[in-house]
């Protein structure tokens, strides 16, 4: 729990901060923006200088993440930055039809991570998040009332900041995780991958082109603005992340995998990395939490990494705000671990399985891949399950025994008297939906509640959390049962 920091320049902690978020990638930006929107002052620490972009690996935004962004008014602006695809092809045999997803967003959005960050940063600044660049966490200690964070600035001076809570969203080399002394167990899945952003002389037939042949694998995704993301690996050349990479190597591997390099030219970015599967056993210790790549990393198969981190942030932000503002039910912060850790584990398992099948070399594994593809193509339930998991809409959170079947599930969009359901969530409050107009009695929890009613014949009453999951449902509501549910969930 206690780090081993350098000696701070100032022994007395600086002005207390309610929340310090470490890391200004997508996860940290969404979390900080949510907290600030809820009225909680946030300081966001970033090791990089201002204006220096994070190395952008992610490029796919799935349906569930778009729903979360829709609840913040950001989905449509983000969609305008990229291209969409409605079919995922895996192993050349397995086809997943995204257009069948029961969502307002039945597709995969292809757009670079920096577009996601741009929108989230603008929102965070609009809500008053305080950004501190060139601020490197070098240690932390915590007690029953708060956390001391030792931060080294650009001039090398180390200053101690005091916060009520700290969230490490600072990537797979997380300084916050290391300061907590938490292990990060796992294995390397792929030892050497490359990434490149390039122009193409010939336009591929599809937005996303993927194939493997022999010892080579390549994928090309269109950003829609004339730039293309290329990712690939070469089993014959597994080298360290810092080994030189040039465009000729990218072109050669792409030709072997896809049959052509589409006339690649003018690379603006070339990078190597390796792919690990790792997950921290605890997403929180005391008053310090981990989210995104600081908590879990996995193979790029399925494009679920950034999406999973953004959904970590959506889960944690409102819970921290409720706790700081004094209206959280007892044990609410503990549910971050019980809800998100199993999801992270499932993503590791599914993405790892995909990449192992994709790299299959032995006859047994190749036969397994063919069998999996044939079964998924033939069996509608298998296809639906795969789609639900990859898109993120199929995950549900644990519910108390005896709960309504909808409890813990994602709330689908629907028309309400206040507009669409996800538009009604933009307040950041709980959302109570009733079959007929209803006015709850005036109590403190109504300050954190939006009330709406169905515009159709539905009879189920729902209480939906700020992160768009159903907290409580009933098909036979009375004023007394509604008030009891509000008291249980809103303190």
C-alpha positions in Angstrom: 0.0 0.0 0.0 2.9 2.4 0.7 5.2 3.4 -2.0 8.9 4.2 -1.7 9.0 7.8 -2.9 11.8 10.2 -3.2 12.1 12.8 -0.5 9.5 15.5 -1.2 10.7 19.0 -1.5 7.9 20.1 0.7 7.2 18.0 3.8 3.7 19.4 4.2 1.1 18.2 1.7 -0.3 20.8 -0.6 -4.0 21.9 -0.6 -6.2 18.8 -0.4 -7.8 17.6 -3.6 -11.1 15.7 -3.5 -9.9 13.5 -6.4 -6.6 13.0 -8.2 -6.8 11.1 -11.4 -3.4 10.0 -12.8 -3.2 9.6 -16.6 -4.9 11.6 -19.4 -5.7 8.8 -21.8 -9.3 8.0 -22.6 -10.0 6.3 -19.3 -8.7 9.1 -17.2 -10.3 11.8 -19.3 -13.8 10.2 -19.1 -13.5 9.6 -15.4 -12.3 13.1 -14.6 -15.0 14.6 -16.8 -17.7 12.6 -15.1 -16.5 13.6 -11.6 -16.3 17.3 -12.6 -19.8 17.1 -14.2 -21.1 15.7 -10.9 -19.6 18.8 -9.1 -16.5 17.1 -7.7 -13.3 19.1 -8.2 -10.7 17.0 -10.0 -7.0 17.3 -10.6 -5.6 15.3 -13.5 -1.9 14.5 -13.4 -0.1 13.6 -16.7 3.5 12.7 -17.0 3.7 13.9 -20.7 4.1 17.5 -21.6 1.0 19.3 -22.8 0.5 18.8 -26.6 2.5 15.6 -26.8 0.0 13.0 -27.9 -0.1 9.5 -26.4 1.0 6.7 -28.7 -2.4 5.9 -30.2 -3.0 2.1 -30.7 -6.8 1.9 -30.4 -9.0 2.7 -33.4 -12.3 0.8 -32.8 -15.2 2.0 -30.7 -17.8 -0.6 -29.9 -21.6 -0.3 -29.4 -21.6 -0.3 -25.6 -18.9 2.4 -25.5 -20.9 4.5 -28.0 -24.0 4.1 -25.7 -21.9 5.4 -22.8 -20.7 8.3 -24.9 -24.3 8.9 -26.0 -25.3 9.4 -22.3 -22.7 12.3 -22.3 -23.8 13.8 -25.7 -20.5 12.6 -27.4 -21.5 9.7 -29.5 -22.7 11.5 -32.6 -19.8 14.0 -32.7 -17.4 11.0 -32.5 -19.1 9.0 -35.2 -18.6 12.0 -37.5 -14.9 11.6 -37.2 -14.6 8.1 -38.6 -16.2 5.2 -40.6 -18.4 2.4 -39.6 -18.5 -1.3 -40.4 -21.3 -3.7 -39.8 -19.5 -7.0 -40.3 -16.5 -8.5 -38.6 -14.7 -11.4 -40.4 -12.5 -13.6 -38.3 -10.2 -16.4 -39.6 -11.7 -15.8 -43.1 -14.5 -18.2 -42.2 -16.4 -16.6 -39.3 -18.6 -13.7 -40.0 -20.3 -11.6 -37.3 -23.1 -9.3 -38.4 -23.0 -6.2 -36.2 -26.1 -4.8 -37.8 -28.2 -7.2 -35.7 -27.1 -5.7 -32.5 -30.0 -4.4 -30.4 -28.5 -1.0 -30.0 -28.7 2.5 -31.6 -25.2 1.8 -32.7 -25.3 -1.6 -34.6 -21.7 -1.2 -35.9 -18.1 -0.8 -35.1 -16.8 2.7 -35.4 -13.3 3.0 -36.8 -11.7 6.2 -35.6 -8.3 6.9 -34.1 -7.9 7.1 -30.3 -6.8 10.7 -30.5 -10.3 11.7 -31.7 -11.8 10.0 -28.6 -9.3 11.8 -26.4 -10.0 15.2 -28.1 -13.7 15.0 -27.3 -13.2 13.8 -23.8 -10.5 16.4 -23.0 -12.7 19.2 -24.3 -15.6 18.0 -22.1 -13.3 17.7 -19.1 -12.0 21.2 -19.5 -15.5 22.6 -20.0 -16.5 21.1 -16.6 -13.4 22.5 -14.9 -11.0 19.7 -14.5 -7.5 21.0 -13.5 -4.8 19.6 -15.8 -1.2 19.3 -14.5 1.2 18.2 -17.2 4.8 17.0 -16.7 3.7 15.7 -13.3 5.1 12.2 -12.6 3.8 10.2 -9.6 6.8 8.8 -7.8 5.1 7.5 -4.6 2.0 7.5 -2.5 0.9 6.7 1.0 -2.6 6.5 2.4 -4.4 6.5 5.7 -8.0 6.4 6.9 -8.7 9.9 5.7 -6.8 10.4 2.5 -3.9 9.8 0.2 -0.5 11.6 0.0 0.8 11.6 -3.6 4.4 12.5 -4.3 4.6 14.2 -7.7 7.8 15.2 -9.5 7.5 18.2 -11.8 9.4 19.3 -14.9 12.1 20.9 -12.8 12.7 17.7 -10.8 11.1 19.0 -7.6 8.9 16.6 -5.8 5.8 18.0 -4.1 3.3 16.0 -2.0 -0.4 16.4 -2.8 -3.2 15.3 -0.5 -6.4 13.8 -1.9 -9.5 12.0 -0.6 -9.2 9.4 -3.3 -6.7 8.6 -6.1 -7.4 6.8 -9.4 -4.5 5.4 -11.4 -5.5 5.4 -15.1 -1.8 5.7 -16.1 -1.4 2.7 -18.4 0.2 -0.7 -18.3 3.4 0.6 -16.6 1.2 2.3 -14.0 3.2 4.2 -11.3 0.1 4.1 -9.1 -0.1 0.3 -9.3 3.6 0.0 -8.6 3.3 2.3 -5.6 0.6 0.2 -4.2 2.9 -2.9 -4.5 0.2 -4.8 -6.4 1.3 -7.7 -8.7 0.4 -7.7 -12.4 0.4 -11.4 -13.3 0.1 -12.7 -16.8 1.9 -13.7 -19.9 3.1 -12.3 -23.2 0.7 -13.4 -26.0 2.5 -11.9 -29.0 6.1 -10.9 -28.7 6.4 -8.5 -31.6 3.7 -6.4 -33.3 4.0 -3.3 -35.4 1.8 -0.4 -36.0 1.9 2.2 -38.8 -0.3 5.1 -39.9 0.1 5.4 -43.7 -1.4 6.7 -46.9 -2.4 4.2 -49.6 -2.3 4.6 -53.4 -5.0 2.0 -53.8 -8.1 2.0 -51.6 -9.1 -1.4 -50.1 -12.6 -2.7 -50.8 -13.6 -2.6 -47.1 -13.1 -0.2 -44.1 -11.4 -3.1 -42.2 -9.2 -5.6 -44.1 -7.8 -8.5 -42.1 -6.0 -11.7 -43.0 -3.2 -14.1 -42.1 -1.2 -16.3 -44.4 1.6 -18.6 -43.3 3.9 -16.6 -40.9 2.4 -13.2 -41.6 -0.7 -11.4 -40.3 -1.9 -7.9 -41.3 -4.9 -5.6 -40.7 -5.7 -2.3 -42.4 -8.3 0.1 -41.0 -9.5 3.3 -42.7 -9.8 6.4 -40.5 -11.9 8.0 -43.2 -9.6 11.0 -43.7 -7.1 9.5 -46.1 -5.0 7.9 -43.4 -5.0 4.1 -42.7 -3.9 2.2 -39.6 -1.8 -0.9 -40.3 -1.1 -3.6 -37.7 0.7 -6.8 -38.2 3.2 -9.4 -37.1 5.8 -11.6 -38.7 6.6 -14.9 -37.0 9.9 -14.9 -38.7 11.0 -11.7 -37.0 10.1 -11.3 -33.4 12.2 -8.4 -32.1 12.2 -6.0 -29.1 9.9 -3.1 -29.0 12.7 -0.6 -29.5 14.1 -2.3 -32.6 14.1 -0.1 -35.7 11.0 -0.3 -37.9 10.8 1.1 -41.5 8.0 1.2 -44.0 9.6 -1.5 -46.2 9.2 -4.0 -43.5 5.5 -3.1 -43.0 4.9 -3.3 -46.7 6.6 -6.7 -47.0 4.6 -8.3 -44.2 1.3 -6.8 -45.5 2.0 -8.2 -49.0 2.5 -11.7 -47.6 -0.6 -11.5 -45.5 -3.0 -9.6 -47.8 -1.5 -10.2 -51.2 -0.8 -6.5 -51.8 0.5 -3.5 -49.8 -2.0 -1.1 -51.6 0.9 1.2 -52.5 1.7 2.3 -48.9 3.6 5.6 -48.6 4.1 8.6 -46.4 4.1 6.9 -43.0 3.5 9.5 -40.2 3.9 7.0 -37.4 5.8 3.7 -37.0 5.9 1.7 -33.8 6.6 -1.7 -32.3 4.9 -3.2 -29.3 4.3 -6.6 -27.7 0.9 -7.9 -26.5 0.5 -9.1 -22.9 -2.4 -10.6 -21.0 -2.3 -9.3 -17.5 -4.8 -8.3 -14.8 -4.3 -6.9 -11.3 -6.0 -9.0 -8.6 -7.5 -5.9 -6.9 -8.9 -2.9 -8.7 -8.8 -0.9 -5.5 -6.8 -0.8 -2.2 -8.3 1.5 0.4 -8.7 4.9 -1.2 -6.7 4.2 -4.3 -8.3 2.6 -7.5 -7.0 1.4 -10.8 -8.8 1.6 -14.2 -8.1 0.8 -17.8 -4.7 -0.5 -18.8 -3.4 0.1 -15.3 -5.8 -2.7 -14.2 -5.8 -5.0 -17.2 -4.2 -5.4 -20.6 -4.9 -8.0 -23.2 -4.4 -8.8 -26.9 -5.7 -6.4 -29.5 -8.0 -9.1 -30.9 -11.6 -7.8 -31.0 -10.5 -4.2 -30.3 -11.8 -4.3 -26.7 -8.9 -2.6 -24.8 -9.9 1.1 -24.9 -13.5 0.2 -24.7 -13.1 -1.8 -21.5 -11.2 1.0 -19.9 -13.8 3.6 -20.8 -16.5 1.4 -19.2 -14.3 1.0 -16.1 -14.4 4.8 -15.8 -18.2 5.0 -16.4 -18.6 2.5 -13.6 -16.3 4.2 -11.1 -16.9 7.9 -11.6 -20.5 8.2 -10.3 -19.7 5.9 -7.3 -16.8 8.1 -6.2 -19.0 11.2 -6.6 -21.8 9.7 -4.6 -19.3 8.7 -1.8 -17.7 12.1 -1.6 -21.1 13.9 -1.6 -22.4 11.7 1.2 -25.3 9.9 -0.5 -23.8 6.6 -1.5 -25.2 3.4 0.1 -22.7 1.6 2.3 -20.3 -0.5 0.3 -20.9 1.2 -3.0 -17.2 1.6 -3.9 -16.7 -2.1 -3.2 -18.9 -2.9 -6.1 -16.3 -1.5 -8.5 -14.2 -4.6 -7.9 -17.1 -7.1 -7.9 -18.6 -5.6 -11.2 -15.6 -4.7 -13.3 -13.0 -7.3 -12.3 -15.0 -10.2 -13.8 -15.6 -8.2 -17.0 -11.8 -7.6 -17.3 -11.2 -11.3 -16.8 -13.7 -12.2 -19.5 -12.2 -9.8 -22.0 -8.7 -11.3 -21.3 -10.2 -14.8 -21.9 -12.0 -13.9 -25.1 -9.4 -11.7 -26.8 -6.7 -14.2 -25.8 -8.7 -17.1 -27.4 -9.1 -15.1 -30.6 -5.5 -14.3 -31.0 -4.4 -17.9 -30.2 -6.8 -19.3 -32.9 -5.6 -16.6 -35.3 -2.0 -17.6 -34.9 -2.8 -21.4 -35.0 0.1 -23.4 -36.5 -0.5 -27.0 -35.4 -3.0 -29.1 -37.3 -5.0 -29.6 -34.1 -5.4 -25.8 -33.5 -6.2 -25.2 -37.2 -8.9 -27.9 -37.0 -10.2 -26.3 -33.8 -10.3 -22.9 -35.5 -12.3 -24.3 -38.4 -14.7 -26.1 -36.0 -15.3 -22.9 -33.9 -15.9 -20.9 -37.1 -18.3 -23.5 -38.5 -20.2 -23.8 -35.2 -20.5 -20.0 -34.7 -21.7 -19.5 -38.3 -24.3 -22.2 -38.0 -25.6 -21.5 -34.5 -27.5 -18.3 -33.9 -27.1 -18.4 -30.1 -23.3 -18.7 -30.4 -23.2 -15.7 -32.9 -25.4 -13.6 -30.5 -23.2 -14.4 -27.6 -20.0 -13.6 -29.5 -21.5 -10.3 -30.7 -22.7 -9.4 -27.2 -19.3 -9.9 -25.7 -17.2 -8.2 -28.3 -19.6 -5.2 -28.5 -19.8 -5.0 -24.7 -23.6 -4.9 -24.7 -23.9 -8.4 -23.3 -22.2 -7.9 -19.9 -24.3 -7.8 -16.8 -23.5 -7.0 -13.2 -24.3 -9.2 -10.2 -27.8 -8.7 -8.8 -29.2 -9.7 -5.4 -31.0 -13.0 -5.1 -34.6 -12.8 -6.0 -34.2 -9.6 -8.1 -36.1 -8.9 -11.3 -34.4 -10.5 -14.3 -33.5 -7.1 -15.7 -31.6 -6.0 -12.6 -27.9 -5.7 -13.4 -28.4 -5.6 -17.2 -27.6 -2.8 -19.6 -30.4 -0.4 -20.2 -31.4 -0.3 -23.9 -32.3 3.0 -25.5 -36.1 3.7 -25.6 -38.4 6.7 -26.1 -39.5 8.6 -23.0 -41.6 11.6 -22.4 -38.2 13.4 -21.7 -36.7 12.3 -25.0 -34.6 9.1 -25.6 -33.5 7.2 -22.6 -29.8 7.9 -23.1 -30.5 11.6 -23.6 -32.3 11.6 -20.2 -29.1 10.1 -18.6 -27.1 13.2 -19.6 -27.8 14.8 -16.2 -25.5 12.2 -14.6 -28.3 11.2 -12.2 -30.2 8.0 -11.6 -33.2 7.7 -13.9 -36.5 6.5 -12.7 -38.9 5.3 -15.5 -42.5 4.5 -14.7 -45.5 3.4 -16.8 -47.4 6.6 -15.9 -46.4 10.0 -14.7 -45.1 9.8 -11.1 -43.8 12.4 -8.7 -41.6 11.1 -5.9 -41.9 12.8 -2.5 -39.4 15.5 -1.9 -36.4 14.0 -0.1 -32.7 14.6 -0.4 -32.3 11.8 -2.9 -34.5 13.5 -5.4 -31.5 15.9 -6.0 -29.8 12.9 -7.7 -32.8 11.6 -9.6 -34.4 12.3 -13.0 -38.0 11.0 -13.4 -39.6 10.0 -16.7 -42.3 7.7 -18.0 -42.7 5.4 -21.0 -44.4 6.7 -24.1 -45.6 3.2 -25.0 -47.5 0.4 -23.2 -44.6 -0.9 -21.2 -45.6 -1.7 -17.6 -42.1 -2.3 -16.0 -40.8 0.3 -13.6 -37.0 0.8 -13.9 -34.4 2.6 -11.8 -31.4 3.1 -14.0 -27.9 4.0 -12.6 -25.9 6.9 -14.0 -23.8 4.3 -15.9 -26.9 3.0 -17.8 -27.3 -0.3 -15.9 -30.5 -1.2 -14.3 -30.3 -1.0 -10.5 -33.9 -2.1 -9.8 -37.0 -3.2 -11.7 -40.5 -4.3 -11.0 -43.6 -5.2 -12.9 -45.9 -4.3 -10.0 -44.8 -0.9 -8.7 -46.5 1.0 -5.9 -45.4 4.3 -4.4 -44.1 2.4 -1.3 -42.0 0.0 -3.3 -40.6 2.8 -5.5 -39.7 4.9 -2.4 -38.0 1.9 -0.8 -35.9 1.4 -3.9 -34.9 5.0 -4.1 -33.9 4.9 -0.4 -31.9 1.8 -0.9 -30.0 3.1 -4.0 -29.7 6.8 -3.4 -29.0 6.7 0.3 
